[in-house]
């Protein structure tokens, strides 16, 4: 009877080991995906971050990068813990899983909170940022971000092209008679911003605020979904780990 019970336990342990190994394989790949989303946000969309007054968008991306790195390291540790059948390694693995779980939940919550606040922040700050900082000394990031924003989203100004009439740079002699930046033009040439006819600039297409808001909200939805989705998958990993931990005999001291 004892022999039969021992065989049952051995069979159960082997099944748990392979389940946990498969989980770790997918978990490691998911960690790479999480890290990639975070890095993509910081590298490809870093220009737009300079247009936001809050650092929550960037913080969410950093959390995903950190979580992704920890996930990949944890996946390797999980494989070692599983095949060596060491309870102390399984304990460390479970703690790391729990930390990653909390980090990804935090990233998802931050993304959701910022999603709710984004519209108000852009309405209060985008026009001021564009008109007060564009082409000003030490504000090269904002200048590049505004130019990229207007060209990429085919828009001009925060609400409309008339916003540029309040710009410090447009009012200065450095603008050389321009009424809008050259990046408002449909075909960018030097000093094309002097002519504001709809055939020349993005005038009827509207301002950038709605387009930037939609873009960031869509990206926040991706960040939130990735963070919360992988966090839910991790629950299964923690369950498998607990089951394997209980099935192993206590280590001799």
Secondary structure, DSSP 8 states (H G I E B T S, - for coil): -HHHHHHHHHHHHHHHHHHHHHHHHHHHHHHHHHHHHHHHHHHHTHHHHTT-S-SHHHHHHHHHHHHHHHHHHHHHHHHHHHHHT-HHHHHHHHHHHHHHHHHHHHHHHHHHHHHHHHHHHHHHHHHHHHHHHTT-TT-HHHHHHHHHHHHHTT--SSSSGGGGGG-HHHHSGGGTT-SS-GGGBSS--TTGGG---TTTBS-TT--SHHHHHHHHHHHHHHHHHHHHHHHHHHHHHHHHHHHHHHHS-----
